Amino acid sequence: MTRPAVEVLTFGESMVSFRSDGPLVQGGRQTVRLAGAESNVAIGLSRLGHTVAWAGRVGDDTFGRLVLRELRAEGVDTSCAVVDGMRPTGLMFVEQRSADLTRVEYRRAGSAGSAIGKDDVAEALRTAPHILHVTGITPALSGTAAEAVSWAVESARAAGALVSFDVNFRGRLWSRDQARESLAPLARRATLVVASDDELDLVATGDEDAAVAHLLDEGVQQVAVKRGPAGASVHTRAGRADAPAVPVTAIDPIGAGDAFSAGYLSGVLDGLEPPECLARAVATGAFAVSSRGDWEGAPTRADLDLLASHTPGATLR
């Protein structure tokens, strides 16, 4: 049976997150949920009404079943997910050490997710999506994972799909030099590159203008640059557009960048112009950063105008 076509396909490692209500060293109570950059984007897009699939490997354990259950509950197609009977599902431990500092630890070495390979992705790409979304996290997990990302990008391009690439540098996984060697070639093959302003040097040289010009010269069509509370920008061959951050009370920064990507890709799927895609991305990012959890605060389409149409602290009755 042929898998139904989806608008967006993404793949990578989804884990189980243990979020502490106090310092981990003091044994604070834990909230257990799904986590993972690519699955965050998948859920964000699903809530905005798009058809999206996630591919990856989870362990044949309670945590793997939790991952698949959460994704399915959020309307994400997991028909190409692989249950690995030899390796465990990866784990992530999060503590908000202060109001302005969050620390994350991982237990993902030798995990099922890190063992993803080209064959796992090939099944998911049997029917080409409109957009393939990948991140710079997956290539850092293993040699087979890096090969899978490179192969998937080439295959998606050959099938006429748009390729979205979020740099998403993780310093706990590899050095900046290692990341640069792997991620710069991926960025050059993308249709859309998403990066924080401190990640651009991993995919192109020079200051922002020079780095963006280099990427556009290589064939990238849009480069979205995130600046946190300073807003965001999008660069195309037609020029640059800026969007201020939506004024919200920041509660939890984890997942905000993924929500930004989901919002931007939603705009692309809806046929919006780059400045309009950027405005949606900034709005979805604001929902995420002002809610606890990696993806729990992701808005539905009906929610999109809430932050712009109501004053801070408002109560809707």
Backbone as CSV, one residue per row, in Angstrom:
resi,resn,N_x,N_y,N_z,CA_x,CA_y,CA_z,C_x,C_y,C_z
1,MET,0.851,-1.192,0.000,0.000,0.000,0.000,0.886,1.241,0.000
2,THR,0.593,2.208,-0.858,1.374,3.433,-0.930,0.997,4.366,0.208
3,ARG,2.002,4.917,0.868,1.739,5.853,1.957,1.129,7.132,1.395
4,PRO,0.067,7.670,2.005,-0.531,8.911,1.521,0.501,10.044,1.510
5,ALA,0.413,10.909,0.499,1.326,12.045,0.424,1.078,12.990,1.599
6,VAL,2.148,13.581,2.077,2.036,14.558,3.152,2.648,15.876,2.684
7,GLU,2.264,16.946,3.346,2.830,18.240,2.989,4.274,18.363,3.469
8,VAL,4.533,17.890,4.684,5.877,18.013,5.258,6.306,16.678,5.844
9,LEU,7.524,16.277,5.517,8.157,15.127,6.152,9.365,15.620,6.927
10,THR,9.511,15.149,8.144,10.706,15.451,8.922,11.168,14.179,9.622
11,PHE,12.434,14.124,9.959,12.944,12.941,10.653,14.126,13.341,11.534
12,GLY,14.348,12.544,12.558,15.420,12.800,13.510,15.137,12.025,14.778
13,GLU,15.841,12.379,15.841,15.656,11.649,17.098,14.609,12.327,17.964
14,SER,13.578,11.596,18.295,12.627,12.023,19.307,12.960,11.275,20.597
15,MET,12.925,11.997,21.692,13.315,11.444,22.991,12.180,11.625,23.984
16,VAL,12.431,11.206,25.195,11.527,11.498,26.299,12.237,12.476,27.223
17,SER,11.537,13.547,27.538,12.090,14.616,28.361,11.591,14.489,29.799
18,PHE,12.529,14.580,30.743,12.199,14.658,32.164,12.463,16.084,32.607
19,ARG,11.402,16.812,32.890,11.532,18.208,33.304,11.365,18.304,34.815
20,SER,12.358,18.903,35.459,12.365,18.984,36.915,11.761,20.299,37.388
21,ASP,11.040,20.243,38.506,10.499,21.480,39.073,11.483,22.147,40.030
22,GLY,12.701,21.637,40.080,13.762,22.226,40.895,15.091,21.691,40.424
23,PRO,16.187,22.010,41.110,17.497,21.489,40.707,17.502,19.963,40.657
24,LEU,18.047,19.406,39.595,18.092,17.947,39.458,18.851,17.297,40.597
25,VAL,19.907,17.964,41.089,20.726,17.391,42.136,19.942,17.208,43.432
26,GLN,18.826,17.931,43.563,17.999,17.820,44.762,16.814,16.876,44.564
27,GLY,16.774,16.236,43.392,15.728,15.242,43.159,14.344,15.828,43.016
28,GLY,14.222,16.936,42.285,12.911,17.552,42.090,11.952,16.647,41.342
29,ARG,10.676,16.920,41.487,9.655,16.134,40.793,9.793,16.313,39.284
30,GLN,9.484,15.262,38.544,9.695,15.254,37.095,8.366,15.213,36.344
31,THR,8.324,15.966,35.247,7.239,15.860,34.282,7.797,15.152,33.057
32,VAL,7.141,14.122,32.606,7.668,13.266,31.542,6.876,13.513,30.258
33,ARG,7.580,13.963,29.193,6.912,14.263,27.930,7.811,13.950,26.743
34,LEU,7.239,13.995,25.583,7.962,13.879,24.325,8.856,15.092,24.108
35,ALA,10.035,14.887,23.483,10.927,15.995,23.138,11.672,15.654,21.853
36,GLY,12.129,16.674,21.162,12.894,16.478,19.932,12.583,17.576,18.944
37,ALA,13.604,18.186,18.370,13.404,19.346,17.502,12.477,19.030,16.331
38,GLU,12.729,17.915,15.657,11.944,17.605,14.467,10.491,17.269,14.819
39,SER,10.300,16.538,15.904,8.924,16.230,16.300,8.211,17.480,16.812
40,ASN,8.947,18.420,17.401,8.338,19.700,17.778,7.780,20.415,16.551
41,VAL,8.579,20.435,15.479,8.135,21.080,14.236,6.927,20.342,13.667
42,ALA,6.971,19.018,13.709,5.856,18.231,13.180,4.559,18.553,13.911
43,ILE,4.625,18.620,15.233,3.420,18.924,16.015,2.954,20.349,15.728
44,GLY,3.898,21.292,15.650,3.528,22.668,15.357,2.792,22.794,14.035
45,LEU,3.261,22.090,13.016,2.607,22.135,11.711,1.253,21.433,11.733
46,SER,1.179,20.317,12.436,-0.092,19.606,12.530,-1.151,20.470,13.199
47,ARG,-0.779,21.162,14.254,-1.754,22.021,14.936,-2.224,23.171,14.047
48,LEU,-1.398,23.555,13.097,-1.784,24.619,12.166,-2.558,24.087,10.968
49,GLY,-2.881,22.799,10.991,-3.766,22.240,9.988,-3.091,21.575,8.812
50,HIS,-1.796,21.311,8.907,-1.069,20.711,7.790,-0.884,19.212,8.002
51,THR,-0.731,18.480,6.902,-0.450,17.053,6.990,1.059,16.876,7.077
52,VAL,1.494,16.164,8.096,2.925,16.054,8.372,3.249,14.656,8.881
53,ALA,4.414,14.182,8.493,4.871,12.862,8.927,6.228,12.987,9.598
54,TRP,6.447,12.149,10.589,7.748,12.065,11.263,8.297,10.659,11.082
55,ALA,9.566,10.569,10.696,10.236,9.277,10.581,11.409,9.244,11.553
56,GLY,11.703,8.085,12.072,12.804,7.945,13.012,12.747,6.580,13.665
57,ARG,13.625,6.378,14.635,13.691,5.108,15.355,13.471,5.364,16.839
58,VAL,12.684,4.528,17.458,12.498,4.571,18.910,12.762,3.174,19.456
59,GLY,13.068,3.088,20.730,13.294,1.797,21.347,12.001,1.037,21.562
60,ASP,12.131,-0.269,21.683,10.979,-1.109,22.005,10.816,-1.103,23.517
61,ASP,10.459,0.074,24.026,10.359,0.272,25.465,9.226,1.248,25.757
62,THR,8.979,1.456,27.029,7.893,2.358,27.430,8.089,3.748,26.859
63,PHE,9.332,4.229,26.851,9.594,5.573,26.361,9.329,5.686,24.862
64,GLY,9.698,4.659,24.103,9.407,4.673,22.675,7.916,4.693,22.404
65,ARG,7.174,3.930,23.192,5.724,3.921,23.019,5.133,5.280,23.377
66,LEU,5.709,5.956,24.373,5.238,7.297,24.721,5.459,8.263,23.557
67,VAL,6.646,8.190,22.935,6.943,9.066,21.798,5.905,8.898,20.696
68,LEU,5.662,7.664,20.296,4.730,7.418,19.195,3.299,7.785,19.580
69,ARG,2.948,7.530,20.819,1.594,7.866,21.273,1.358,9.367,21.222
70,GLU,2.321,10.152,21.712,2.172,11.614,21.720,2.072,12.152,20.300
71,LEU,2.928,11.658,19.405,2.906,12.140,18.025,1.574,11.818,17.352
72,ARG,1.114,10.599,17.524,-0.160,10.225,16.916,-1.307,11.037,17.491
73,ALA,-1.261,11.281,18.793,-2.319,12.065,19.426,-2.375,13.483,18.868
74,GLU,-1.240,13.978,18.387,-1.184,15.323,17.812,-1.396,15.323,16.296
75,GLY,-1.805,14.193,15.750,-2.138,14.136,14.342,-0.967,13.964,13.408
76,VAL,0.185,13.533,13.930,1.377,13.336,13.105,1.427,11.891,12.620
77,ASP,1.682,11.707,11.331,1.788,10.382,10.725,3.098,9.731,11.168
78,THR,3.016,8.590,11.823,4.214,7.861,12.268,4.325,6.505,11.580
79,SER,3.683,6.363,10.435,3.636,5.048,9.781,5.004,4.564,9.333
80,CYS,5.973,5.487,9.200,7.323,5.071,8.791,8.300,5.040,9.960
81,ALA,7.808,5.210,11.174,8.681,5.096,12.336,9.081,3.636,12.537
82,VAL,10.309,3.433,13.010,10.838,2.090,13.237,10.996,1.858,14.737
83,VAL,10.516,0.722,15.205,10.719,0.326,16.596,11.941,-0.588,16.645
84,ASP,12.969,-0.148,17.337,14.266,-0.827,17.390,14.327,-1.694,18.651
85,GLY,14.405,-2.990,18.455,14.426,-3.896,19.589,15.780,-4.053,20.251
86,MET,16.820,-3.421,19.698,18.176,-3.582,20.212,18.683,-2.361,20.984
87,ARG,18.060,-1.210,20.789,18.576,0.028,21.381,17.468,0.760,22.123
88,PRO,17.814,1.525,23.161,16.799,2.228,23.943,16.424,3.579,23.332
89,THR,15.291,4.076,23.721,14.890,5.437,23.377,15.757,6.426,24.159
90,GLY,16.190,7.485,23.493,17.013,8.493,24.150,16.236,9.297,25.190
91,LEU,16.972,9.819,26.173,16.364,10.583,27.261,16.997,11.968,27.356
92,MET,16.229,12.905,27.855,16.662,14.300,28.001,16.199,14.786,29.375
93,PHE,17.096,15.452,30.110,16.775,15.948,31.453,16.922,17.467,31.467
94,VAL,15.874,18.151,31.892,15.824,19.611,31.822,15.588,20.184,33.204
95,GLU,16.384,21.176,33.566,16.130,21.919,34.794,16.237,23.409,34.509
96,GLN,15.273,24.153,34.989,15.347,25.603,34.899,16.072,26.073,36.151
97,ARG,17.387,26.288,35.992,18.234,26.557,37.147,17.977,27.924,37.746
98,SER,17.577,28.871,36.912,17.144,30.190,37.369,16.137,30.701,36.359
99,ALA,15.576,31.873,36.599,14.584,32.419,35.676,15.166,32.646,34.292
100,ASP,16.485,32.804,34.214,17.123,33.131,32.942,18.086,32.064,32.445
101,LEU,18.141,30.902,33.110,19.086,29.876,32.707,18.456,28.494,32.814
102,THR,18.417,27.794,31.671,17.916,26.426,31.619,19.063,25.507,31.236
103,ARG,19.210,24.396,31.958,20.263,23.426,31.647,19.638,22.132,31.153
104,VAL,20.317,21.505,30.171,19.833,20.273,29.579,20.948,19.232,29.594
105,GLU,20.617,18.013,29.989,21.529,16.882,29.894,20.857,15.794,29.061
106,TYR,21.684,15.025,28.338,21.156,13.976,27.467,21.685,12.605,27.876
107,ARG,20.881,11.593,27.600,21.310,10.198,27.630,20.889,9.605,26.284
108,ARG,21.714,9.882,25.257,21.322,9.487,23.904,22.408,8.682,23.186
109,ALA,23.592,8.509,23.792,24.634,7.706,23.154,24.137,6.270,22.986
110,GLY,24.248,5.722,21.780,23.792,4.366,21.511,22.291,4.206,21.490
111,SER,21.565,5.312,21.362,20.104,5.243,21.383,19.561,4.755,20.045
112,ALA,18.302,4.373,20.049,17.644,3.964,18.815,17.640,5.100,17.805
113,GLY,17.353,6.305,18.274,17.283,7.449,17.366,18.594,7.739,16.673
114,SER,19.714,7.508,17.365,21.023,7.798,16.779,21.389,6.798,15.690
115,ALA,20.672,5.681,15.627,20.981,4.634,14.656,20.195,4.780,13.361
116,ILE,19.452,5.862,13.204,18.687,6.043,11.975,19.622,6.018,10.776
117,GLY,19.179,5.392,9.710,19.999,5.282,8.511,19.207,5.572,7.254
118,LYS,19.882,5.524,6.140,19.288,5.858,4.846,18.070,5.000,4.545
119,ASP,18.140,3.709,4.869,17.018,2.825,4.559,15.750,3.231,5.294
120,ASP,15.889,3.727,6.526,14.721,4.178,7.285,14.058,5.370,6.609
121,VAL,14.882,6.263,6.079,14.352,7.474,5.457,13.803,7.167,4.064
122,ALA,14.395,6.200,3.383,13.958,5.863,2.027,12.484,5.480,1.988
123,GLU,12.050,4.716,2.970,10.643,4.326,3.010,9.753,5.555,3.170
124,ALA,10.169,6.484,4.027,9.371,7.688,4.250,9.318,8.572,3.012
125,LEU,10.365,8.544,2.193,10.435,9.382,0.995,9.909,8.667,-0.248
126,ARG,9.309,7.504,-0.068,8.785,6.771,-1.223,7.797,7.653,-1.995
127,THR,6.984,8.392,-1.263,6.121,9.410,-1.856,6.681,10.761,-1.448
128,ALA,7.076,11.576,-2.428,7.751,12.845,-2.112,6.804,13.817,-1.423
129,PRO,7.223,14.406,-0.309,6.422,15.452,0.331,6.602,16.772,-0.416
130,HIS,5.797,17.737,-0.057,6.011,19.077,-0.610,7.275,19.687,-0.023
131,ILE,7.495,19.456,1.277,8.669,19.992,1.974,9.319,18.882,2.793
132,LEU,10.638,18.780,2.711,11.426,17.962,3.638,12.091,18.917,4.623
133,HIS,11.883,18.695,5.913,12.502,19.545,6.945,13.518,18.729,7.722
134,VAL,14.761,19.194,7.750,15.816,18.535,8.513,16.510,19.565,9.395
135,THR,17.248,19.066,10.380,17.981,19.965,11.272,19.437,19.533,11.376
136,GLY,20.245,20.432,11.929,21.660,20.143,12.140,21.925,19.267,13.339
137,ILE,20.877,18.845,14.031,21.063,17.938,15.164,21.331,16.520,14.678
138,THR,20.535,16.067,13.721,20.614,14.673,13.286,21.997,14.281,12.772
139,PRO,22.676,15.096,11.946,24.003,14.676,11.477,25.029,14.508,12.587
140,ALA,24.774,15.131,13.746,25.715,15.031,14.861,25.572,13.731,15.632
141,LEU,24.530,12.957,15.369,24.240,11.791,16.200,25.101,10.583,15.862
142,SER,25.383,10.378,14.587,26.166,9.209,14.163,26.499,9.344,12.688
143,GLY,27.400,8.488,12.221,27.731,8.479,10.804,26.551,8.092,9.944
144,THR,25.770,7.092,10.391,24.615,6.672,9.592,23.545,7.755,9.558
145,ALA,23.392,8.480,10.663,22.415,9.566,10.699,22.828,10.693,9.755
146,ALA,24.124,11.023,9.745,24.612,12.067,8.839,24.402,11.657,7.387
147,GLU,24.680,10.395,7.091,24.475,9.896,5.727,23.000,9.960,5.352
148,ALA,22.132,9.643,6.292,20.700,9.659,6.018,20.217,11.062,5.676
149,VAL,20.704,12.063,6.415,20.292,13.441,6.139,20.756,13.869,4.757
150,SER,22.023,13.601,4.445,22.564,14.001,3.144,21.802,13.319,2.008
151,TRP,21.554,12.031,2.154,20.838,11.287,1.120,19.414,11.796,0.969
152,ALA,18.754,12.062,2.081,17.367,12.526,2.031,17.260,13.882,1.345
153,VAL,18.202,14.776,1.644,18.189,16.098,1.014,18.339,15.961,-0.497
154,GLU,19.279,15.153,-0.942,19.478,14.964,-2.382,18.259,14.314,-3.026
155,SER,17.687,13.327,-2.369,16.526,12.635,-2.914,15.319,13.566,-2.997
156,ALA,15.110,14.358,-1.967,13.984,15.292,-1.968,14.150,16.337,-3.068
157,ARG,15.361,16.858,-3.204,15.615,17.827,-4.273,15.345,17.222,-5.647
158,ALA,15.804,16.004,-5.858,15.616,15.349,-7.147,14.141,15.119,-7.453
159,ALA,13.333,14.932,-6.402,11.896,14.713,-6.574,11.112,16.009,-6.671
160,GLY,11.806,17.150,-6.570,11.143,18.446,-6.690,10.600,19.010,-5.394
161,ALA,10.938,18.396,-4.259,10.484,18.904,-2.964,11.333,20.096,-2.524
162,LEU,10.735,20.968,-1.736,11.487,22.036,-1.095,12.224,21.431,0.099
163,VAL,13.430,21.918,0.359,14.219,21.440,1.491,14.379,22.566,2.504
164,SER,13.898,22.338,3.692,14.035,23.281,4.803,15.105,22.752,5.749
165,PHE,16.061,23.620,6.096,17.176,23.207,6.946,17.340,24.204,8.092
166,ASP,17.130,23.722,9.318,17.342,24.527,10.524,18.698,24.133,11.110
167,VAL,19.609,25.082,11.222,20.976,24.799,11.662,20.986,24.126,13.032
168,ASN,20.281,24.683,14.000,20.049,24.023,15.293,21.321,23.418,15.887
169,PHE,22.348,24.220,16.079,23.620,23.742,16.628,23.464,23.310,18.077
170,ARG,24.040,22.155,18.412,24.031,21.641,19.780,25.472,21.404,20.231
171,GLY,25.971,22.298,21.085,27.353,22.223,21.529,27.683,21.006,22.355
172,ARG,26.675,20.343,22.922,26.934,19.123,23.691,27.162,17.917,22.782
173,LEU,26.838,18.061,21.502,26.982,16.944,20.577,28.270,17.001,19.771
174,TRP,28.733,18.213,19.422,29.958,18.347,18.649,30.467,19.775,18.723
175,SER,31.704,19.971,18.263,32.305,21.303,18.281,31.793,22.119,17.101
176,ARG,32.033,23.405,17.155,31.619,24.269,16.054,32.375,23.911,14.767
177,ASP,33.632,23.567,14.886,34.397,23.190,13.697,33.843,21.915,13.070
178,GLN,33.513,20.928,13.901,32.921,19.698,13.377,31.575,19.985,12.712
179,ALA,30.779,20.821,13.371,29.469,21.162,12.823,29.610,21.880,11.487
180,ARG,30.533,22.810,11.418,30.724,23.594,10.188,31.043,22.686,8.998
181,GLU,31.883,21.702,9.218,32.285,20.806,8.137,31.104,20.025,7.581
182,SER,30.173,19.664,8.440,29.030,18.863,8.025,27.844,19.701,7.566
183,LEU,27.609,20.830,8.242,26.376,21.582,8.008,26.446,22.554,6.842
184,ALA,27.622,23.096,6.559,27.736,24.045,5.444,27.308,23.419,4.118
185,PRO,27.738,22.197,3.788,27.272,21.589,2.531,25.758,21.361,2.516
186,LEU,25.172,21.006,3.665,23.727,20.819,3.718,22.993,22.122,3.453
187,ALA,23.462,23.197,4.050,22.812,24.489,3.876,22.808,24.919,2.418
188,ARG,23.885,24.649,1.720,23.974,25.068,0.316,22.968,24.335,-0.575
189,ARG,22.467,23.179,-0.104,21.521,22.395,-0.906,20.077,22.631,-0.476
190,ALA,19.865,23.522,0.476,18.517,23.773,0.985,17.806,24.860,0.178
191,THR,16.484,24.832,0.250,15.666,25.900,-0.311,15.519,27.026,0.705
192,LEU,15.314,26.632,1.948,15.161,27.562,3.067,16.162,27.189,4.142
193,VAL,16.912,28.165,4.626,17.821,27.971,5.757,17.314,28.809,6.916
194,VAL,17.179,28.191,8.078,16.783,28.883,9.309,17.953,28.809,10.279
195,ALA,18.353,29.950,10.834,19.499,29.971,11.751,19.328,31.091,12.761
196,SER,19.817,30.873,13.965,19.976,31.984,14.903,21.131,32.837,14.418
197,ASP,21.170,34.083,14.849,22.219,34.976,14.353,23.617,34.507,14.749
198,ASP,23.726,33.667,15.794,25.034,33.152,16.193,25.343,31.799,15.557
199,GLU,24.500,31.353,14.610,24.732,30.083,13.921,25.112,30.260,12.456
200,LEU,24.945,31.460,11.927,25.189,31.668,10.497,26.612,31.330,10.092
201,ASP,27.569,31.574,10.997,28.964,31.310,10.646,29.258,29.823,10.497
202,LEU,28.311,28.969,10.900,28.490,27.526,10.734,28.167,27.074,9.311
203,VAL,27.467,27.907,8.562,27.059,27.503,7.211,27.578,28.427,6.116
204,ALA,28.156,29.573,6.492,28.734,30.503,5.508,29.653,31.457,6.251
205,THR,30.593,32.031,5.550,31.579,32.898,6.179,31.172,34.370,6.103
206,GLY,31.767,35.160,7.007,31.535,36.592,7.013,30.425,37.002,7.947
207,ASP,30.128,38.314,7.959,29.039,38.814,8.784,27.706,38.396,8.165
208,GLU,26.597,38.833,8.760,25.303,38.353,8.294,25.075,38.643,6.817
209,ASP,25.356,39.852,6.383,25.121,40.195,4.976,25.956,39.327,4.045
210,ALA,27.232,39.132,4.406,28.120,38.331,3.559,27.694,36.866,3.566
211,ALA,27.354,36.349,4.742,26.947,34.948,4.842,25.671,34.691,4.049
212,VAL,24.711,35.591,4.179,23.454,35.437,3.455,23.691,35.532,1.949
213,ALA,24.497,36.491,1.534,24.791,36.641,0.107,25.417,35.366,-0.452
214,HIS,26.295,34.766,0.334,26.939,33.524,-0.108,25.897,32.419,-0.289
215,LEU,24.986,32.278,0.674,23.973,31.232,0.586,23.039,31.463,-0.600
216,LEU,22.635,32.709,-0.809,21.757,33.008,-1.942,22.459,32.739,-3.265
217,ASP,23.749,33.041,-3.321,24.521,32.757,-4.538,24.609,31.263,-4.814
218,GLU,24.572,30.459,-3.738,24.657,29.005,-3.887,23.321,28.386,-4.298
219,GLY,22.249,29.184,-4.327,20.955,28.673,-4.755,19.888,28.614,-3.680
220,VAL,20.256,28.933,-2.424,19.246,29.011,-1.365,18.276,30.139,-1.716
221,GLN,16.989,29.921,-1.518,16.007,30.931,-1.904,15.644,31.876,-0.766
222,GLN,15.633,31.364,0.469,15.253,32.190,1.619,16.148,31.832,2.803
223,VAL,16.577,32.846,3.539,17.375,32.651,4.752,16.680,33.406,5.880
224,ALA,16.171,32.672,6.864,15.502,33.287,8.015,16.475,33.306,9.189
225,VAL,16.633,34.470,9.792,17.584,34.651,10.887,16.824,35.024,12.151
226,LYS,16.978,34.219,13.193,16.305,34.448,14.471,17.211,35.252,15.405
227,ARG,16.610,36.231,16.096,17.377,37.082,17.019,16.776,37.109,18.423
228,GLY,15.969,36.123,18.754,15.376,36.089,20.088,14.488,37.294,20.330
229,PRO,14.673,37.973,21.474,13.817,39.125,21.792,13.997,40.304,20.849
230,ALA,15.019,40.257,19.990,15.227,41.329,19.010,14.493,41.058,17.705
231,GLY,13.695,40.006,17.637,12.907,39.732,16.449,13.603,38.805,15.482
232,ALA,13.326,38.958,14.209,13.872,38.059,13.190,13.879,38.769,11.846
233,SER,14.625,38.188,10.907,14.715,38.738,9.550,14.630,37.599,8.552
234,VAL,14.215,37.929,7.335,14.281,36.977,6.241,14.941,37.667,5.057
235,HIS,15.881,36.962,4.443,16.615,37.474,3.290,16.239,36.659,2.059
236,THR,15.966,37.336,0.969,15.766,36.695,-0.332,16.522,37.524,-1.364
237,ARG,16.500,37.079,-2.599,17.161,37.863,-3.644,16.478,39.219,-3.843
238,ALA,15.226,39.321,-3.391,14.503,40.588,-3.518,14.850,41.568,-2.406
239,GLY,15.553,41.111,-1.376,15.918,41.999,-0.281,15.670,41.385,1.080
240,ARG,15.611,42.238,2.076,15.485,41.801,3.473,14.215,42.356,4.079
241,ALA,13.547,41.534,4.899,12.391,41.980,5.673,12.643,41.653,7.137
242,ASP,12.207,42.528,8.024,12.397,42.346,9.466,11.050,42.273,10.165
243,ALA,11.022,41.564,11.281,9.817,41.486,12.104,10.227,41.600,13.564
244,PRO,9.590,42.490,14.316,9.914,42.579,15.745,9.375,41.374,16.492
245,ALA,9.956,41.088,17.639,9.432,40.018,18.486,8.078,40.425,19.042
246,VAL,7.196,39.455,19.204,5.917,39.707,19.843,6.155,39.857,21.340
247,PRO,5.682,40.950,21.960,5.952,41.143,23.389,5.178,40.155,24.256
248,VAL,5.897,39.201,24.832,5.304,38.214,25.730,6.244,38.041,26.922
249,THR,5.736,37.413,27.957,6.570,37.064,29.100,7.235,35.724,28.819
250,ALA,8.551,35.738,28.712,9.277,34.503,28.398,9.298,33.585,29.613
251,ILE,8.844,32.368,29.430,8.788,31.377,30.501,9.753,30.231,30.252
252,ASP,9.832,29.779,29.003,10.621,28.589,28.683,11.135,28.711,27.252
253,PRO,12.455,28.836,27.049,12.969,29.033,25.689,13.039,27.764,24.850
254,ILE,12.990,26.596,25.486,13.162,25.353,24.730,11.973,25.136,23.796
255,GLY,12.266,24.889,22.547,11.224,24.651,21.554,10.776,25.888,20.806
256,ALA,11.228,27.072,21.225,10.783,28.295,20.552,11.284,28.355,19.113
257,GLY,12.535,27.925,18.893,13.073,27.921,17.536,12.340,26.942,16.638
258,ASP,11.942,25.808,17.186,11.190,24.826,16.403,9.805,25.367,16.054
259,ALA,9.190,26.064,17.000,7.895,26.682,16.723,8.036,27.736,15.633
260,PHE,9.139,28.481,15.655,9.421,29.467,14.605,9.456,28.771,13.239
261,SER,10.192,27.666,13.153,10.283,26.931,11.891,8.918,26.439,11.441
262,ALA,8.130,25.911,12.371,6.796,25.422,12.018,5.939,26.556,11.466
263,GLY,6.001,27.714,12.112,5.215,28.847,11.634,5.652,29.302,10.257
264,TYR,6.967,29.338,10.039,7.467,29.789,8.744,7.043,28.805,7.644
265,LEU,7.219,27.512,7.894,6.846,26.518,6.896,5.343,26.519,6.641
266,SER,4.553,26.790,7.654,3.111,26.907,7.473,2.794,28.031,6.492
267,GLY,3.500,29.146,6.637,3.303,30.248,5.710,3.688,29.873,4.288
268,VAL,4.790,29.149,4.150,5.211,28.692,2.822,4.134,27.807,2.201
269,LEU,3.600,26.887,2.984,2.564,25.981,2.476,1.293,26.732,2.112
270,ASP,1.014,27.823,2.801,-0.177,28.620,2.507,0.054,29.608,1.369
271,GLY,1.263,29.612,0.803,1.546,30.499,-0.321,1.796,31.939,0.064
272,LEU,2.175,32.195,1.317,2.430,33.557,1.762,3.779,34.049,1.253
273,GLU,3.913,35.354,1.153,5.188,35.957,0.804,6.137,35.856,1.998
274,PRO,7.460,35.897,1.758,8.416,35.736,2.866,8.165,36.647,4.082
275,PRO,7.846,37.939,3.924,7.578,38.742,5.130,6.377,38.234,5.927
276,GLU,5.375,37.706,5.219,4.209,37.160,5.919,4.547,35.845,6.602
277,CYS,5.378,35.036,5.956,5.856,33.805,6.603,6.614,34.156,7.878
278,LEU,7.445,35.195,7.802,8.234,35.621,8.956,7.329,36.070,10.092
279,ALA,6.295,36.827,9.780,5.372,37.295,10.817,4.695,36.125,11.516
280,ARG,4.309,35.104,10.750,3.694,33.930,11.365,4.710,33.185,12.235
281,ALA,5.949,33.107,11.760,6.992,32.413,12.517,7.264,33.101,13.845
282,VAL,7.312,34.416,13.833,7.542,35.172,15.061,6.391,34.943,16.037
283,ALA,5.166,34.883,15.513,4.002,34.657,16.377,4.025,33.264,16.995
284,THR,4.311,32.241,16.199,4.334,30.880,16.752,5.486,30.720,17.741
285,GLY,6.614,31.379,17.466,7.716,31.346,18.415,7.348,31.982,19.741
286,ALA,6.555,33.066,19.681,6.132,33.751,20.910,5.226,32.864,21.749
287,PHE,4.319,32.126,21.097,3.480,31.191,21.852,4.348,30.175,22.589
288,ALA,5.374,29.672,21.908,6.212,28.639,22.509,7.012,29.165,23.684
289,VAL,7.649,30.321,23.521,8.529,30.828,24.566,7.739,31.282,25.796
290,SER,6.459,31.556,25.618,5.636,31.993,26.748,4.833,30.846,27.352
291,SER,5.170,29.602,26.975,4.511,28.415,27.521,5.575,27.418,27.965
292,ARG,5.273,26.607,28.954,6.211,25.582,29.400,6.114,24.349,28.506
293,GLY,7.261,23.763,28.236,7.294,22.554,27.431,7.879,22.805,26.053
294,ASP,8.347,21.725,25.429,8.966,21.831,24.113,7.973,22.210,23.028
295,TRP,6.723,21.701,23.129,5.747,21.882,22.057,4.335,22.143,22.578
296,GLU,4.143,22.032,23.866,2.793,22.103,24.419,2.082,23.424,24.110
297,GLY,2.826,24.520,23.998,2.202,25.817,23.744,2.004,26.145,22.286
298,ALA,2.330,25.221,21.381,2.187,25.502,19.946,0.742,25.869,19.620
299,PRO,0.535,26.941,18.861,-0.836,27.399,18.601,-1.529,26.617,17.500
300,THR,-2.844,26.611,17.551,-3.644,26.161,16.424,-3.824,27.349,15.483
301,ARG,-4.401,27.103,14.332,-4.636,28.206,13.388,-5.577,29.250,13.989
302,ALA,-6.544,28.795,14.777,-7.482,29.731,15.393,-6.806,30.610,16.438
303,ASP,-5.667,30.144,16.972,-4.965,30.901,18.011,-4.056,32.000,17.457
304,LEU,-3.743,31.949,16.169,-2.644,32.744,15.642,-2.743,34.237,15.940
305,ASP,-3.946,34.791,15.923,-4.099,36.231,16.102,-4.267,36.646,17.564
306,LEU,-4.269,35.684,18.489,-4.573,36.015,19.880,-3.583,37.008,20.482
307,LEU,-2.289,36.774,20.276,-1.288,37.631,20.912,-1.300,39.038,20.347
308,ALA,-1.638,39.158,19.070,-1.640,40.482,18.444,-2.900,41.273,18.766
309,SER,-3.990,40.567,19.069,-5.279,41.259,19.226,-5.659,41.536,20.668
310,HIS,-4.834,41.085,21.623,-5.172,41.300,23.035,-3.958,41.835,23.790
311,THR,-4.217,42.661,24.782,-3.130,43.252,25.558,-2.546,42.226,26.506
312,PRO,-1.249,42.378,26.865,-0.628,41.449,27.816,-1.412,41.394,29.121
313,GLY,-1.595,40.184,29.627,-2.308,39.999,30.879,-3.817,39.927,30.732
314,ALA,-4.309,39.978,29.485,-5.748,39.956,29.254,-6.334,38.599,29.604
315,THR,-7.582,38.599,30.052,-8.330,37.373,30.285,-9.561,37.371,29.385
316,LEU,-9.709,36.320,28.585,-10.857,36.224,27.684,-11.979,35.500,28.412
317,ARG,-13.088,36.136,28.558,-14.216,35.564,29.318,-15.432,35.408,28.401
